[in-house]
Amino acid sequence: MEDKKSLMKEKIEILDRAARAYYRDAEEIMSNLEYDRLYDELLALEKETGIILAGSPTQKVGYEVLSNLPKERHLERMLSLDKTKDRQELAEWLGQQRGLLSWKLDGLTVVLTYENGRLSKALTRGNGDEGEVITNNARVFVNVPLEIPFKGKLTLRGEAVIKYSDFEKINASIGEADARYKNPRNLCSGSVRQLNNRITAERNVHFFAFSLVEADGIGFENSREQQMIWLGRQGFDTVEYHVVTSATVVPAVESFEKAIEKNDLPSDGLVLTLDDIAYSRSLGTTSKFPRDSIAFKWADQVAETTLEKIEWSASRTGLINPVAVFEPVELEGTTVSRASVHNISVMRELKLGIGDRITVYKANMIIPQIAENLTCSNSIRIPEVCPVCGHHTQVKNDNGVETLYCINPDCLAKQIKRLALFVSRDAMNIDGLSEATIEKLVEKGLIHRLSDLFRLERYREEITSMEGFGEKSFENLIASVEKAKNTTPERLLYSLGIPGIGAANARVIIRACGRSWDKAVSLTREQLTEIDGIGEIMAEAYVSYFSDEEKKREAQEVRSLVQLDESREETADFLAGLTFVITGALNHYANRDVLKTEIEKAGGKVAGSVSRKTSYLINNDLQSASGKNKKAKELGVAIINEDTIKNWLETGEVQNA
């Protein structure tokens, strides 16, 4: 018994560590499959021994609230869902009842409360008993109605998510590969729980209602389906669902499965909920799960293959990640030959060795992962030197998770990432220099510093002899370099790769300096913190950068090679007095920030939500049923598309919408 109790403690510790990383820090330290396996093993041990230890994840719900946001208790505890991967089990669970089968969206659960027809409160799920108050952030979600027709008290639950299309646009706007977000769920979790809701507004967070908790005085014919229909009439976007019986639930699952590839909303399965409200309430709950709902997780397609090698991928931060390379296999309709192993701890737990027979799968049918090592030769050696610069490596242990680092500050891998940021679209915008090309140039010794990227014309012979490069490619590259030499202070500032100073912060700093480069590089810590949006940590990193003689000299070298347009931003005021709200996907502008900047240059103002003060709502989908579109129509606010605002900005004239 003691051995089993010790085993339970060990599994609880591992699961808790993984849950903290996932829910609190938006990081993954183990695969979904591995987490589910450990959880099921712990559950089996608890059933076998009859012992449930304090703090067991089988009794917990959600993450612990550890942010600086205010906290508040939920009116009723929010529970997790029991789960199955067996389609027939869904039919048996449903029995003679009708049910609603819907997407299980993968974001952050949020509870909204309305009083007198207005949004009064928004809480995250938190630990199930207590959530974080994010009311100001919810007000800038893309499609949350701030006012609704119903004037009684309404409480509902839904999922805040960031669509794949928006996630890709946000990542594409981040020049530094290592700074990009891992998945929409992580980005959404951080976006929803921001202390500054301006950041939330920039992330394009959507809200999809999935259950109604209370609505004073409204009857719903004892039907959850009627609740969902009613919520739609109040202006809420509801999660997509099918009404099913035991005879139709399996075909409905297959229908959802076929839609996965085209679904723009991140999802990690389905949810089946009983339609009969009274019967649902009569079932009650367990300590962890409601008895009227169950989650369905896709049974992962698993393939067996042979591990060929472990590649060690060095990053700009110094972290060296193990990547498994194996004989190609077909999974979920695509050929897969690589999978991240996450870190040394995971690699050691899998006991990997070259030639091992392994099974692989796609987590949530998307991300390749190793499921199991059938051979367990455990023969992989941790490299003692960095695969890029040859400098000594170091294994770091952070709360029980071991990772490998290159400790050489001048590692070329770090420089390659920095160089890639320098040439990226929002920085110096040198077309034709991919990260792979930069790596080749570094390996040939043609680039050592940022300024070398403006001197590539000296290496015609070396570059034209590189694979994939000819005379025309070289000429195009040099033309792009020459074009990039005419730039702006904000682009130059962002291109230097100062920690914490992204494209948006660079614009803010340059604007505060009256677009003077000399003033910008001489800012003190106190002057920086006076700029809206620049905090102590950013200010410290900024001042430290320009206090470093080597970095300061490098910045001066680059400045000497470019023509810097320090003239003030255009202040044409033809949009003065007009307030715009931007929603939906964009076609002509890289992201909403770019369009917002153009509008502000023309004297206009951009707000996060539609109100009586809004002049125009910009939305390419004029017939959209989104909350902002509905609000605009209710208030008589004109809705224009992106082509219209683009034409206005190009002509400098507001024409008939």
Disulfide bonds with the S-S distance in Angstrom:
none
